[in-house]
């Protein structure tokens, strides 16, 4: 019993050490430098990079429509539930509003593997910690909504069923 307790304690400590040891960018680095570095490693993938500047440009270029952005990862069980709900919303409201997803996966191969069974009609971008920090994404999935003028009007973590997404979309489109 004592040996199994020690083994469990050791495993917990190891997991905590690994989780806490993720490196962060040096403080002297600017946000744009961090984004350009992250973007340069991602651009060669099948998923376009979406940083803060890219999202700002997207919102400016698409200012006639409201926009819903889902921040998610492939390893998150709740995110896997939310993606089909967003796909359904895209099918029902994609003509009237922008619906995009930004994966925060650090491993682009995991994202590619996630979509091996088939790509969605839903636009999938890959982001980084800079865009997550900018929109205060502290849990995933997180839904962020922008009005027609590109002003953020909503941000909340959690799973939203299609009926709730549809009601929010209908309200935005009015």
N, C-alpha and C positions, 0 to 999 in steps of 0.2 A: 504494500500500500504506500509506504514512504517512498519507494523507488519510483512508482508511477506518478506520485505527486511531484517529485523532483523533476521527472522527465517532462511533465506538463508545464511546470514552472519554467524550465529551461526553454521549452518550445515557445511559450508566450513571450519570454524575454527576447528570444531571437527574432520573432515576428515583429515585435515593437522596435527593435534596433534596425531592422531592415526598413520598416515603414518610416522611421524618423530619419534615416540616413539619406533620403533623396536630396541631392544637391540643389541649391538655388543659384540663380544668376547673381553675379557680383552687383553690389549696390551702385557702383559707378556706371554700369551699363544703362543706357537709356531705353525707354520702352520701344522706340522704333528700331534700335539695334537688336534688341531681343526678338522682335517680330521678324525682322529681315533674316536673322539667323535661323529661326524656326521655319520660316517660309522657304528658305533655300533647301532645306532637307526634305521638305514635303512636296515641292512643286513637281518633282518627277513622278509622283504617284498618280493614280487614277482619280484622286479626290483633290479638288482645288483647295488651296489654302484660303482661310477666311480669318484675317486678323482684325484688329480694331479699325485700321484705315480702310480695309476692304469692305467691312460691314458698313462703315460710314458712307463710303462711295456707293455701295449697293442701295442703301436707304435713300440717298440723294437721287440716284438714277431711277428709282422706283417709287417716287414720292406721290404718285397718284393712287397707290394701293397701300393698305395697312400690311404689316409684316409680322408673322409669328416665327420665332426662332426657338428651336429646341436644342439645348445643350445636353449631350449624352455621351456614353461610352459603350463599347461592345461587351464589357465584362459586368455591366450593371443589370441585374435581373429586372428591375423596375423599368429601365430604359428599353429593354426588349419588349416589355408590355406596351410602352408608350409609342414606339415606332409605328406599329400597325394603326394605332389611333390617329397619328399624324398623317399617315398614308391615306386613310379613309377621308380625313378632312381635306387633304390635297385634292382628292378626286371630286369631292362635293363643292369645294370653295376655291380651288386653285386658280380659276379664271378671274375671281374677284379680289384675291389677295395673294401676297407672297407667303409661302410656307417653306421654310428651309430648316435643315438640321446641321448642327456643328458638333462633330465628334471631338471629344477631348482626349481620345486615345493617344498615348505616346508612341505606340507601335502601329505604324501604318499597315503592316502585314496583318495585324489582328483585324483591322477594319476591312481589308480586302478579303480576308478569310470569312468574315461575317456575311459578306455579300456574295459568296461563291454560289449559293443556292439560287441567286437571282437578284438583280438590281431593282430597286424601287423606282417609281416615277418621281419620288420625293427627292429634291436636291440635297445632296450630302456633301458637306465641306468638312475640312479638318482644321481645327483651331489649336490654340496653345494656352498656356497658363496666363498670358497677358490679356487675352480677350475674356477669359474666365474671371480674372481679377477685375477687369473693367466693368463687367456686368454683375459683379458680386455673386458669382456662382459658387456657393459653398456646399451644395449637395446636388446630386444628379438623379434623375433628370430635372432640369430647370427650364421652364417656359418663360420667354421674354417676349413681350408684345410691344410693337411700335404702331402709332397711328399713321395716318396718311402723310403727315408732315415729317415723319421720322422721329417723333418724340416718343421716348419710352413711357408707356402707360401702365405696364404690368410686369412683374417678375416674381415667380414663385416656384419653389421646388415641389415635386410630387408628380403623381400620375393623374392625368385628366382624361376621362372617358370622352368618346366622340360626341356624345350629347352635350357635354359641357363645352368642349372646344367649338362645336357648332354654334352654341348660344353666344359665346364670346365673339366668334367670327361674324355672326349676324349683326351683333351690336356694333362692331367695328366698321362694317360695310355701310351702315346707315348714313 
